Amino acid sequence: MLKIKLQRIGKSGESHYRIVVAERRSKRDGKFVAQLGFYSPQTQPATVKVDQKLLTEWLKKGAQPTPTLKLLLKQNG
């Protein structure tokens, strides 16, 4: 089963995240199938950039967002 999840990047204390499609059981920073966007909580306000076309495409294919990502996407449209 595929999940849409956050993959942490950046150095210690300066976290940034990629929004990726990955296998449910893969590690947080492991292999992924596709990159959909990024999330930067360090900026004021936090930056979320997602390719809507790719996101809807993967949702139609059956990929499920994690609860954290679902909340993040709801807050940012």
N, CA, C and O atoms as CSV, one atom per row, in Angstrom:
chain,resi,resn,atom,element,x,y,z
A,1,MET,N,N,0.844,-1.179,0.000
A,1,MET,CA,C,0.000,0.000,0.000
A,1,MET,C,C,0.889,1.241,0.000
A,1,MET,O,O,1.881,1.308,0.726
A,2,LEU,N,N,0.528,2.201,-0.806
A,2,LEU,CA,C,1.297,3.440,-0.899
A,2,LEU,C,C,0.742,4.503,0.040
A,2,LEU,O,O,-0.470,4.620,0.223
A,3,LYS,N,N,1.646,5.271,0.627
A,3,LYS,CA,C,1.280,6.370,1.515
A,3,LYS,C,C,1.918,7.649,0.998
A,3,LYS,O,O,2.995,7.615,0.403
A,4,ILE,N,N,1.262,8.765,1.223
A,4,ILE,CA,C,1.837,10.075,0.937
A,4,ILE,C,C,2.318,10.584,2.282
A,4,ILE,O,O,1.517,10.804,3.190
A,5,LYS,N,N,3.635,10.773,2.415
A,5,LYS,CA,C,4.201,11.110,3.713
A,5,LYS,C,C,5.271,12.177,3.623
A,5,LYS,O,O,5.679,12.579,2.533
A,6,LEU,N,N,5.723,12.635,4.790
A,6,LEU,CA,C,6.788,13.627,4.874
A,6,LEU,C,C,8.132,12.928,5.020
A,6,LEU,O,O,8.268,11.993,5.809
A,7,GLN,N,N,9.124,13.380,4.261
A,7,GLN,CA,C,10.481,12.850,4.338
A,7,GLN,C,C,11.374,13.982,4.823
A,7,GLN,O,O,11.479,15.014,4.160
A,8,ARG,N,N,12.016,13.803,5.966
A,8,ARG,CA,C,12.800,14.871,6.571
A,8,ARG,C,C,14.118,15.068,5.832
A,8,ARG,O,O,14.807,14.104,5.499
A,9,ILE,N,N,14.462,16.341,5.579
A,9,ILE,CA,C,15.753,16.698,4.998
A,9,ILE,C,C,16.269,17.918,5.756
A,9,ILE,O,O,15.529,18.510,6.541
A,10,GLY,N,N,17.498,18.294,5.538
A,10,GLY,CA,C,18.068,19.456,6.216
A,10,GLY,C,C,18.889,19.043,7.413
A,10,GLY,O,O,18.812,17.909,7.886
A,11,LYS,N,N,19.687,19.999,7.899
A,11,LYS,CA,C,20.551,19.669,9.018
A,11,LYS,C,C,19.821,19.794,10.350
A,11,LYS,O,O,18.688,20.271,10.407
A,12,SER,N,N,20.467,19.372,11.394
A,12,SER,CA,C,19.884,19.368,12.726
A,12,SER,C,C,19.437,20.773,13.134
A,12,SER,O,O,20.207,21.729,13.037
A,13,GLY,N,N,18.211,20.888,13.581
A,13,GLY,CA,C,17.665,22.170,13.989
A,13,GLY,C,C,17.100,23.008,12.870
A,13,GLY,O,O,16.461,24.026,13.134
A,14,GLU,N,N,17.311,22.618,11.636
A,14,GLU,CA,C,16.790,23.348,10.475
A,14,GLU,C,C,16.068,22.378,9.547
A,14,GLU,O,O,16.468,22.167,8.402
A,15,SER,N,N,15.006,21.800,10.066
A,15,SER,CA,C,14.317,20.762,9.322
A,15,SER,C,C,13.478,21.323,8.178
A,15,SER,O,O,12.874,22.390,8.289
A,16,HIS,N,N,13.458,20.588,7.097
A,16,HIS,CA,C,12.602,20.814,5.940
A,16,HIS,C,C,12.097,19.436,5.557
A,16,HIS,O,O,12.716,18.429,5.900
A,17,TYR,N,N,11.002,19.382,4.865
A,17,TYR,CA,C,10.409,18.095,4.519
A,17,TYR,C,C,10.024,18.051,3.047
A,17,TYR,O,O,9.575,19.048,2.482
A,18,ARG,N,N,10.203,16.890,2.434
A,18,ARG,CA,C,9.683,16.623,1.098
A,18,ARG,C,C,8.367,15.889,1.283
A,18,ARG,O,O,8.222,15.085,2.203
A,19,ILE,N,N,7.422,16.161,0.422
A,19,ILE,CA,C,6.169,15.414,0.413
A,19,ILE,C,C,6.322,14.365,-0.679
A,19,ILE,O,O,6.427,14.696,-1.860
A,20,VAL,N,N,6.334,13.085,-0.272
A,20,VAL,CA,C,6.638,11.998,-1.194
A,20,VAL,C,C,5.584,10.894,-1.129
A,20,VAL,O,O,4.828,10.782,-0.164
A,21,VAL,N,N,5.561,10.092,-2.177
A,21,VAL,CA,C,4.756,8.878,-2.212
A,21,VAL,C,C,5.725,7.726,-1.999
A,21,VAL,O,O,6.687,7.563,-2.749
A,22,ALA,N,N,5.460,6.919,-0.960
A,22,ALA,CA,C,6.356,5.811,-0.633
A,22,ALA,C,C,5.546,4.615,-0.150
A,22,ALA,O,O,4.377,4.741,0.217
A,23,GLU,N,N,6.182,3.471,-0.159
A,23,GLU,CA,C,5.564,2.261,0.372
A,23,GLU,C,C,5.298,2.460,1.865
A,23,GLU,O,O,6.103,3.074,2.565
A,24,ARG,N,N,4.195,1.953,2.338
A,24,ARG,CA,C,3.774,2.163,3.726
A,24,ARG,C,C,4.839,1.723,4.728
A,24,ARG,O,O,5.049,2.395,5.738
A,25,ARG,N,N,5.504,0.616,4.467
A,25,ARG,CA,C,6.468,0.065,5.416
A,25,ARG,C,C,7.891,0.580,5.237
A,25,ARG,O,O,8.789,0.162,5.968
A,26,SER,N,N,8.114,1.478,4.280
A,26,SER,CA,C,9.468,1.990,4.075
A,26,SER,C,C,9.848,2.955,5.191
A,26,SER,O,O,8.980,3.520,5.856
A,27,LYS,N,N,11.145,3.137,5.391
A,27,LYS,CA,C,11.640,4.036,6.425
A,27,LYS,C,C,11.268,5.468,6.091
A,27,LYS,O,O,10.988,5.791,4.936
A,28,ARG,N,N,11.266,6.321,7.094
A,28,ARG,CA,C,10.879,7.720,6.905
A,28,ARG,C,C,11.710,8.394,5.827
A,28,ARG,O,O,11.169,9.119,4.992
A,29,ASP,N,N,13.013,8.164,5.833
A,29,ASP,CA,C,13.901,8.792,4.860
A,29,ASP,C,C,14.379,7.805,3.799
A,29,ASP,O,O,15.417,8.018,3.173
A,30,GLY,N,N,13.627,6.735,3.597
A,30,GLY,CA,C,14.016,5.700,2.647
A,30,GLY,C,C,13.603,6.011,1.220
A,30,GLY,O,O,13.362,7.163,0.858
A,31,LYS,N,N,13.528,4.959,0.420
A,31,LYS,CA,C,13.173,5.103,-0.992
A,31,LYS,C,C,11.744,5.610,-1.143
A,31,LYS,O,O,10.876,5.337,-0.314
A,32,PHE,N,N,11.525,6.349,-2.214
A,32,PHE,CA,C,10.187,6.837,-2.504
A,32,PHE,C,C,9.903,6.691,-3.985
A,32,PHE,O,O,10.819,6.567,-4.798
A,33,VAL,N,N,8.625,6.707,-4.327
A,33,VAL,CA,C,8.177,6.509,-5.703
A,33,VAL,C,C,8.134,7.839,-6.454
A,33,VAL,O,O,8.580,7.918,-7.599
A,34,ALA,N,N,7.602,8.878,-5.820
A,34,ALA,CA,C,7.462,10.181,-6.471
A,34,ALA,C,C,7.536,11.296,-5.435
A,34,ALA,O,O,7.139,11.119,-4.283
A,35,GLN,N,N,8.049,12.440,-5.859
A,35,GLN,CA,C,8.088,13.618,-4.997
A,35,GLN,C,C,6.998,14.578,-5.458
A,35,GLN,O,O,6.921,14.925,-6.637
A,36,LEU,N,N,6.152,15.004,-4.512
A,36,LEU,CA,C,5.005,15.839,-4.845
A,36,LEU,C,C,5.190,17.302,-4.462
A,36,LEU,O,O,4.507,18.170,-5.006
A,37,GLY,N,N,6.094,17.589,-3.540
A,37,GLY,CA,C,6.274,18.963,-3.099
A,37,GLY,C,C,7.181,19.043,-1.892
A,37,GLY,O,O,7.963,18.129,-1.628
A,38,PHE,N,N,7.073,20.162,-1.144
A,38,PHE,CA,C,7.883,20.322,0.056
A,38,PHE,C,C,7.137,21.126,1.114
A,38,PHE,O,O,6.148,21.800,0.827
A,39,TYR,N,N,7.644,21.035,2.356
A,39,TYR,CA,C,7.084,21.740,3.498
A,39,TYR,C,C,8.238,22.305,4.297
A,39,TYR,O,O,9.161,21.574,4.656
A,40,SER,N,N,8.199,23.589,4.578
A,40,SER,CA,C,9.253,24.254,5.337
A,40,SER,C,C,8.640,24.945,6.554
A,40,SER,O,O,8.087,26.036,6.419
A,41,PRO,N,N,8.725,24.331,7.750
A,41,PRO,CA,C,8.127,24.933,8.938
A,41,PRO,C,C,8.950,26.082,9.507
A,41,PRO,O,O,8.458,26.801,10.378
A,42,GLN,N,N,10.174,26.281,9.052
A,42,GLN,CA,C,11.061,27.313,9.591
A,42,GLN,C,C,10.683,28.716,9.141
A,42,GLN,O,O,11.024,29.684,9.819
A,43,THR,N,N,9.991,28.853,8.019
A,43,THR,CA,C,9.629,30.182,7.515
A,43,THR,C,C,8.398,30.712,8.256
A,43,THR,O,O,7.639,29.941,8.843
A,44,GLN,N,N,8.213,32.009,8.222
A,44,GLN,CA,C,7.054,32.633,8.855
A,44,GLN,C,C,6.179,33.278,7.785
A,44,GLN,O,O,6.628,34.269,7.209
A,45,PRO,N,N,5.009,32.824,7.475
A,45,PRO,CA,C,4.380,31.587,7.928
A,45,PRO,C,C,4.998,30.377,7.235
A,45,PRO,O,O,5.734,30.521,6.259
A,46,ALA,N,N,4.698,29.193,7.740
A,46,ALA,CA,C,5.253,27.959,7.177
A,46,ALA,C,C,4.885,27.832,5.696
A,46,ALA,O,O,3.772,28.164,5.289
A,47,THR,N,N,5.837,27.347,4.905
A,47,THR,CA,C,5.640,27.210,3.463
A,47,THR,C,C,5.260,25.774,3.109
A,47,THR,O,O,5.943,24.829,3.503
A,48,VAL,N,N,4.178,25.619,2.373
A,48,VAL,CA,C,3.773,24.312,1.848
A,48,VAL,C,C,3.549,24.489,0.360
A,48,VAL,O,O,2.733,25.311,-0.056
A,49,LYS,N,N,4.263,23.726,-0.440
A,49,LYS,CA,C,4.105,23.798,-1.892
A,49,LYS,C,C,3.911,22.371,-2.407
A,49,LYS,O,O,4.775,21.510,-2.239
A,50,VAL,N,N,2.758,22.141,-3.037
A,50,VAL,CA,C,2.414,20.804,-3.528
A,50,VAL,C,C,1.935,20.913,-4.964
A,50,VAL,O,O,1.187,21.828,-5.310
A,51,ASP,N,N,2.370,19.972,-5.802
A,51,ASP,CA,C,1.872,19.891,-7.176
A,51,ASP,C,C,0.491,19.234,-7.113
A,51,ASP,O,O,0.382,18.015,-6.980
A,52,GLN,N,N,-0.555,20.045,-7.209
A,52,GLN,CA,C,-1.935,19.562,-7.060
A,52,GLN,C,C,-2.292,18.488,-8.085
A,52,GLN,O,O,-3.019,17.544,-7.774
A,53,LYS,N,N,-1.784,18.632,-9.295
A,53,LYS,CA,C,-2.089,17.666,-10.351
A,53,LYS,C,C,-1.543,16.277,-9.980
A,53,LYS,O,O,-2.242,15.271,-10.101
A,54,LEU,N,N,-0.284,16.242,-9.528
A,54,LEU,CA,C,0.309,14.964,-9.122
A,54,LEU,C,C,-0.381,14.402,-7.880
A,54,LEU,O,O,-0.584,13.193,-7.772
A,55,LEU,N,N,-0.738,15.281,-6.947
A,55,LEU,CA,C,-1.394,14.828,-5.719
A,55,LEU,C,C,-2.720,14.140,-6.040
A,55,LEU,O,O,-2.977,13.042,-5.546
A,56,THR,N,N,-3.552,14.759,-6.849
A,56,THR,CA,C,-4.838,14.146,-7.192
A,56,THR,C,C,-4.640,12.854,-7.995
A,56,THR,O,O,-5.405,11.901,-7.850
A,57,GLU,N,N,-3.612,12.836,-8.834
A,57,GLU,CA,C,-3.306,11.628,-9.613
A,57,GLU,C,C,-2.988,10.457,-8.688
A,57,GLU,O,O,-3.499,9.354,-8.887
A,58,TRP,N,N,-2.145,10.688,-7.675
A,58,TRP,CA,C,-1.771,9.624,-6.747
A,58,TRP,C,C,-2.919,9.241,-5.824
A,58,TRP,O,O,-3.037,8.076,-5.443
A,59,LEU,N,N,-3.764,10.192,-5.459
A,59,LEU,CA,C,-4.931,9.865,-4.645
A,59,LEU,C,C,-5.901,8.983,-5.419
A,59,LEU,O,O,-6.510,8.079,-4.847
A,60,LYS,N,N,-6.050,9.240,-6.721
A,60,LYS,CA,C,-6.909,8.404,-7.563
A,60,LYS,C,C,-6.346,6.992,-7.699
A,60,LYS,O,O,-7.101,6.030,-7.844
A,61,LYS,N,N,-5.019,6.868,-7.654
A,61,LYS,CA,C,-4.374,5.551,-7.753
A,61,LYS,C,C,-4.462,4.780,-6.446
A,61,LYS,O,O,-4.128,3.596,-6.405
A,62,GLY,N,N,-4.909,5.433,-5.372
A,62,GLY,CA,C,-5.107,4.722,-4.100
A,62,GLY,C,C,-4.114,5.055,-3.008
A,62,GLY,O,O,-4.163,4.441,-1.942
A,63,ALA,N,N,-3.221,5.994,-3.224
A,63,ALA,CA,C,-2.271,6.384,-2.184
A,63,ALA,C,C,-3.013,7.151,-1.091
A,63,ALA,O,O,-3.850,8.004,-1.387
A,64,GLN,N,N,-2.707,6.848,0.167
A,64,GLN,CA,C,-3.379,7.473,1.302
A,64,GLN,C,C,-2.420,8.418,2.021
A,64,GLN,O,O,-1.297,8.016,2.324
A,65,PRO,N,N,-2.823,9.664,2.306
A,65,PRO,CA,C,-1.961,10.565,3.071
A,65,PRO,C,C,-1.916,10.162,4.539
A,65,PRO,O,O,-2.895,9.638,5.069
A,66,THR,N,N,-0.785,10.404,5.199
A,66,THR,CA,C,-0.673,10.157,6.629
A,66,THR,C,C,-1.534,11.186,7.363
A,66,THR,O,O,-1.848,12.232,6.795
A,67,PRO,N,N,-1.920,10.913,8.607
A,67,PRO,CA,C,-2.747,11.878,9.352
A,67,PRO,C,C,-2.098,13.267,9.465
A,67,PRO,O,O,-2.788,14.280,9.348
A,68,THR,N,N,-0.797,13.319,9.687
A,68,THR,CA,C,-0.100,14.595,9.796
A,68,THR,C,C,-0.169,15.364,8.490
A,68,THR,O,O,-0.442,16.565,8.488
A,69,LEU,N,N,0.073,14.692,7.398
A,69,LEU,CA,C,0.042,15.350,6.093
A,69,LEU,C,C,-1.380,15.769,5.723
A,69,LEU,O,O,-1.581,16.822,5.118
A,70,LYS,N,N,-2.358,14.953,6.081
A,70,LYS,CA,C,-3.757,15.293,5.789
A,70,LYS,C,C,-4.125,16.605,6.492
A,70,LYS,O,O,-4.759,17.474,5.893
A,71,LEU,N,N,-3.728,16.749,7.760
A,71,LEU,CA,C,-3.994,17.970,8.517
A,71,LEU,C,C,-3.270,19.156,7.906
A,71,LEU,O,O,-3.841,20.241,7.795
A,72,LEU,N,N,-2.033,18.965,7.512
A,72,LEU,CA,C,-1.231,20.021,6.899
A,72,LEU,C,C,-1.847,20.502,5.590
A,72,LEU,O,O,-1.893,21.705,5.334
A,73,LEU,N,N,-2.315,19.587,4.771
A,73,LEU,CA,C,-2.944,19.936,3.502
A,73,LEU,C,C,-4.275,20.651,3.708
A,73,LEU,O,O,-4.614,21.563,2.954
A,74,LYS,N,N,-5.035,20.239,4.734
A,74,LYS,CA,C,-6.310,20.904,5.034
A,74,LYS,C,C,-6.079,22.343,5.449
A,74,LYS,O,O,-6.813,23.237,5.029
A,75,GLN,N,N,-5.065,22.575,6.269
A,75,GLN,CA,C,-4.782,23.923,6.762
A,75,GLN,C,C,-4.339,24.856,5.655
A,75,GLN,O,O,-4.569,26.063,5.731
A,76,ASN,N,N,-3.703,24.309,4.624
A,76,ASN,CA,C,-3.152,25.128,3.558
A,76,ASN,C,C,-3.899,24.990,2.235
A,76,ASN,O,O,-3.360,25.317,1.178
A,77,GLY,N,N,-5.094,24.523,2.289
A,77,GLY,CA,C,-5.922,24.451,1.082
A,77,GLY,C,C,-5.565,23.258,0.302
A,77,GLY,O,O,-6.149,23.014,-0.754
